[in-house]
Amino acid sequence: MEQVKPKWGAFWSLVVIQSINSLNEKGVQFLLIALGIWLGTALQYPLSVLIVLPFVVFSPLGGWVADRYCRTRLLQVMVLLQVVALAGMTVGLFMENVGVAVIFFTVFCVQAMFFSPAKKGLVKDMVGSRYIGFASGILEISSMLALLLGQILALGIVYYLLRRWGDDSGWVAAGWPCVVCALAAVGVFVLSLALPKFPAVGRRPFSWSICWEHFSQLRLLWNDRVLRFSEVGIGYFWFIAGEMMLIALQMAQDAQGSPGDTGVHFMQVLGQQRDSAALIAWISGGSVLGGALASCLCARSIRTSLATVGGTGMCVSCLALVWLPYGHPLFYAALATAGCAAAGYLVPLNALLQDHADDDKRGDVIAAGNLVDCALGMLAVVVQLGMRALGLSGQAQCGVLAVCSAVVTLYLLRELCRYKQA
């Protein structure tokens, strides 16, 4: 195991940079979702696909760039592109043009794809193998917290501004928070300029075939047993995370009524946004707690047994959500427990994947993992739409997730036992 003197100042700067990037990412997505609720349009499904589609299309190119060039420089360029994308979204919102806003949101999603392997690849460069469990956990939980906080703040701020400015102010209620996100991105770009630079380790020259090497990257991931079972677990996390976000929106809509239903008025639309924010807030709180605990437990070594404990917790919590009445205190407690278990489940698997990957292939491995994660994120949209079309309530859908969680946890338990015996 190599000895790397940790650069903790640079690492904590990276945490801030990626946290604000993640907050902006989910914040603007949910500003558009809230705008869609106000307009009576279900934007959550196309936006959920758009946010993961660049990872599916450009994943091999993103991995090659992260290995071939200085990851710090790549991160800085992507943060600057984020500023451009957010400025364009702001213009679209104040023009009252959803199409323009969505186009620049797509640009934001593309930069997020290139940002991800650069960010994750820098973690081991900064802290080495000894502390990667702790550092990876901090990076993941801070990103998760920022993503969830972005959802809550976007829905909550639009709810507040609509109440304050009236039912005809949906465009400006989404536009002004987008201005704040753009200004925050400018500050992040300035902070990124102080990050240390690490030499590129990849030497492969560019060829056009890189743009469609999805399957070769997946083989790199799939042919290594440790990388394979780690990614199966990580990918399932992003599947269930996507499902729970859409289920929370459906639960809130079912409780308040759809904007397209006869007799549903402005206050019911506000109630849907308020309830969505509340449900996501409970999941967020649990995720923060679970991620913090897992990061502390992995401070000196990667404790892979946490993955099976977290998987069991997800299964039990989802099963409890089926039977507990919506709005009951225990229902919210089960949501928080599900978030806590999911975060604790993710941290050791992510650390294991990053540590086990070869240094000169880390970008490719991370890019392949992103491809799997996002493909499963897109599958989550399709599955949730299918369950909704079949007439399943949000709570009934949690029962399906409980069964899926049990299957994945049993698989991980088997593989982790083999890994420890090897």
KAJO-V459343 format. One line per field, one symbol per residue. ss: DSSP state (h for helix, s for strand, l for the rest). A space follows every 50 residues. Layout:
# KAJO-V459343
ss: ???
This chain:
# KAJO-V459343
ss: lllllllhhhhhhhhhhhhhhhhhhhhhhhhhhhhhhhhllllhhhhhhh hhhhhhhhhhhhhhhhhhllhhhhhhhhhhhhhhhhhhhhhhhhlllhhh hhhhhhhhhhhhhhhhhhhhhhhhhhhllllhhhhhhhhhhhhhhhhhhh hhhhhhhhhhhhhhhllllhhhhhhhhhhhhhhhhhhhhhhhllllllll lllllllhhhhhlhhhhhhhhhllhhhhhhhhhhhhhhhhhhhhhhhhhh hhhhhhlllllllllhhhhhhhhhhhhhhhhhhhhhhhhhhhhhhhhlll llllhhhhhhhhhhhhhhhhhhhlllllhhhhhhhhhhhhhhhhhhhhhh hhhhhhllhhhhhhhhhhhhhhhhhhhhhhhhhhhhhhhllllhhhhhhh hhhhhhhhhhhhhhhhhhhhhl
